[in-house]
Amino acid sequence: MRKTATTQSEVTIPAQPGPRDATDAADSTRRGPEGGAVAPPQSGIVSAGGDMSGVSVPAESDADAVILGAGPGFRPGERATVRLRDAGPDDPPRYAPEWLELREGADAAARAHELLDPLRIRLANLPGKAGLVIHDVGCGTGSMGRWLAPHLDSAQHWVLHDRDPYLLHFAAVASPRSSADGSRVTVETRRGDIGRLTPDALLGASLVTASALLDVLTREEIDTLAAACAGAGCPALLTLSVAGRVEFTPSDPLDAEIAEAFNAHQRRSGLLGPDAITAAAEAFSEHGATVQVHPSPWRLGPGESALTAQWLRGWVGAAVEERPELRERADRYLSERLAACRAGELQVVVHHSDLLALCRPTGGAS
């Protein structure tokens, strides 16, 4: 069922403390001159009944429209990336909750479970027993937390970072409440810029996570992320980075040409696109981390037809935006692919990669 702000209009999400030994690092409030709690800059707990003026979700009345985030829907010259900066009134959301909700099941099925055991071993060896503090960068509606929190033991405090207050609202409302062993899970939300993510910002962090983020970053931003994690001595689990390869059953002669144009579109404006996973592995390795990469493909069949259709529109749309001369052939291609999708005759494997970086601990953990 789709979650909306109106369904929780009378609810305020309270500030919740993190694990006891991480209070100074992860607490979402500080004391004001009169002794009252005030939010620190670039941080805050979202109120479900708060002011959402100026934030809107794209209408879905046009069945052929691409949901924001599934494909190109940006203003000319705008950089199609998750920017964790404050949004102005003329800076609309780039990712609609509908798109993030549509892909959540496929994301959960695709993520590499093989990386969980080495992650659990590292987390189990952290000093102290007060629980985990997990920073989720570019959290969207919080799907990473909903997937990962039930796979990890102990109390968890999630710090959710995103530039979109509307998505932060969804993430806070729908956050998990218990971990694998039944311990409490709490959340706070923060807005900020990934370029200002420093070791100090991650003080007390046990883990940094992100999903579908690396490929919309530049090399400089990935270097910043790796340096921050290494400086804080915390591991990073970075999932679902596009690998630049797509397989269709049945195949079509135009598949490869569309894929090539899409990949070129992904690399616009200095973004790394399908090169991101290699760049991230290199960046973390240069900072002394042990890096593991594992495939995490979407496997889309008749049961995922709604997601497949939206993904197809966005994939082909980006290719045509990159190479307008493809339009006539691409329109015919898309029409045929969508027809096969509706008939349950299309299967697609969209390749992604997950990365686990075990940075050298700074607090004496092994």
Steps between C-alpha positions, in 0.01 A plus 500: 500500500637841410593718794410867481547800725124535545463156657719614789380861520442493876824323587824664606810284486688569825872544532639169618839449669759271349705239686628635831870524413427681172273770641745784436557388141151402394264695727268713289469786750717739701413726792408863432566804722177445692565130548260395225592258223572656163591327175860533383563648154425271204325250727158418633225251560225531243151574624235319302262785567758765414518748218534321168432811289697514181555125495290298261487156347471482120156406373458153353201574280698448181557127463793564267676744732823403666481520878757746634818303563432222251641698211583850378260748651737786572523855381738567210857506624409375846722239657299180548640397836408460862621822659482507876474879517213713620232540235370840396146572383607459136693177567239224476553142620687280252366168626130431548390269782306303239818405316686406818203296619468325164862385501528408869406132459743448213772681694449279805511184290814614317725615785794271562437294814852363458636827639300479822712242683830693471311814601349329805844376605642853485205649688519228767862602566421866559608625844217539750162331507261797490379442144558620146484846348433472125512795258291446185612747234244600236242295687198580283197345667718283725492168314859419597412513868189291452712236328815506713380567856324161530823328385714648780493429874510753786346841552534728198478875453463599136601849385315556171656752259322642196452838334122456464288565813204319348699178453643538851144508628422170330824348628429597860136387498580161344823423686539156661447481875700191594819320397562131434520421871204719593704796623367850447566694178480879514541764228584862445505695174754750369527723196843596375752481215697185426797724428503591870494139620815490714645264761368741765149466357536122537640512854364199685369334184502120481408479131426715195248375246363620168284350228494592130722799575856446374415519130353850537812638669820646363843358570564787741181421693589132522850592621337722765277214612791254518717747689224570752439130567872426527558796730218382727621139481155368409404250228279592206235289328414662166243311297338495157745701292418463131746279312411614148378160379144391421380164369163448331309182425413504216785714368472776239763639261456848652571388860873570486466838330245622753718374786805680362310829470355460851843440647630814327207692652593368844849649461377852428635798696782302654279235659648152514199290402609141434860590587405585858549161659859477370571856610359432846700179540816689406421792731434283805803281426723807481383585852602157626159330498442136411246506217261231381274542196211268420239503220148606594287480185133582467326196350176631355229271366119502466461558873690830477328638189418840653862558598626365167274737306612805695864398481472444124351845443776661701777290346395567142420865578850559631650333194298722266590809700865409450459409131194673348560329166381176664151634564307344212650154545491531879129590501421186303732296723338630819150434370588140419676446831209641700256279310710194584515615862119530521465153347736348757747403228796716602777427749773751583817472707629843600849455639612683815787456744518522880816607680611436858800704617647394834696808599773471759340559841623797700370402841688179565250260338643201319 
